[in-house]
């Protein structure tokens, strides 16, 4: 099983969407009495943030968080389905060497079968040519 690059791309897009949501939809607040909210010169139609009411903002955060968790779990599931995770690198290399040997043996058997087929076809051709028509 191969991890679909689209799945990882979707997770990255969800991260960006979360950051954008938090950046654009949070309310400007001060953390201490000495903090000040800066005034930024902007076009009248532009806003640094477009805050949502606190309950809507929290609901949006929960939904985005849930989506991130689901996507991450999908990726974890796909990773868990990959072959060989329970084997060490040495075990996997040994398995590959064994498979290569099996492949060489199977190829030798195939070549032998092809030679045998050619021999039988030649023999059959000789028999057919030796038969005379009445």
PEURLIN-V81307 format. One record per pair of residues at least 12 apart in sequence whose ideal C-beta (glycine too) atoms are under 8 Angstrom apart, sorted by the first residue. I is the first residue (numbers start at 1). J is the second residue. D is the distance in whole Angstrom. If there is no record, write none. Layout:
i={I,I}
j={J,J}
d={D,D}
//
This chain:
i={1,1,1,1,3,3,3,3,4,7,7,7,7,8,10,11,11,11,11,14,14,14,14,15,17,18,18,18,21,21,21,22,23,24,24,25,25,25,25,25,25,26,26,26,27,27,27,27,27,28,28,28}
j={78,81,82,83,75,78,79,82,78,71,74,75,78,75,71,68,71,72,75,64,67,68,71,68,64,64,65,68,60,61,64,61,49,49,50,49,50,51,52,57,60,49,51,57,49,51,52,54,57,48,49,51}
d={7,5,6,8,7,5,7,8,8,7,6,6,7,7,6,7,5,7,6,7,6,5,6,7,7,5,8,7,6,8,6,7,7,6,6,7,6,6,5,6,7,6,6,7,7,4,8,7,7,8,6,7}
//
